[in-house]
Amino acid sequence: MRRLLLTIAVTVVAAWVVSGASAASPVHVTGGGTGTFAADLDPGIDPDIDGSHFGLGAVFRGGTARGHFECLMAGNADILGLPLMAVEGKVTGGSADAVTGTATLTGTATVNLANGVTFRGVQYRVLLWAGGPGAAHLQLTVLGAFDGVPGDAVAGNGNYDLPVETVTSGQITVH
């Protein structure tokens, strides 16, 4: 009888610990605004200082991520001589740390070049640092595509790695 009570007690405590761990508070990653690379990423193609408009919202809970990310380079932010370039997709993975205010979003996106060319099912990764104008940053990488084209900060690795972008209006939060 004593052994049975001990077994039940251990089982109840174990269940309580496991349910407490899986019920961990979610981490929310949100943001939107404009950013700048503080440089012309495509010299000779167009003379503008490049940047983007961005919006994101994701929730991380128990090892899963759900949300949406969009980076739009349009109108006042020409890049690569294109009047529009958009990367838009679901957030399906990554990580978020509310203590450090950092997050990584991953997923599959549609890349629209607005010149009649659209790519679907493109993997992406975006690194985020929380804050407001001048303090928040983001860095977008389109995986497995556009390697070596103007604006690629790490040519030769098979990806399109944009440099770190500084938020000029809006904010990024990780909480």
C-alpha positions, 0 to 999 in steps of 0.5 A: 500500500505504501509503495502504491501511494508513493507511485501515485505521488510521484506520478502526480508530481511528474504530471504537474511538472510536465504540464507546467513546462508545456504551459509556458507563457508564449513569446510574442514577436510583433513589429512594423515600420520602415528601415534603412541599410544606410547604403546604396546596395545596388550602385550603378543600378539606381542611386538611392539609399536602400531600405524597406517597409516591414510588418510581422507578427508571430507567437512562439509557444512550446517549440512551435511558431505561428505568424506572418512576415512581410518585407516590402521594398517599394516606391521610395525604396527601390532596390536592384532597379525594381520599383517593387520587391516583396517577400511575404510568408508564414512564420513556421519556425525560429526562436524568440527570447523575451529577455534579450529582445531577439528573435529569428523567424523562419518559413516559406515565402512568396517573392514578388519582383513585380516585373512579371516574376514571382517565386513561390515556396522560397525559404527565408530567415529574418533575424530581429532585434527589438526596439524603436527607431535607431535601436531596432534591427532586422536582417533578411535572408532568402535561402537558396536563391539570388546568390551574388546579385547586387545587395547580397552581403555574403556572395557564394553561399547560395543565399541572398543575405541582405545586410542588417537594416536599422529601423527608422520608423516603427518598432519591433517588440519581443515579449 
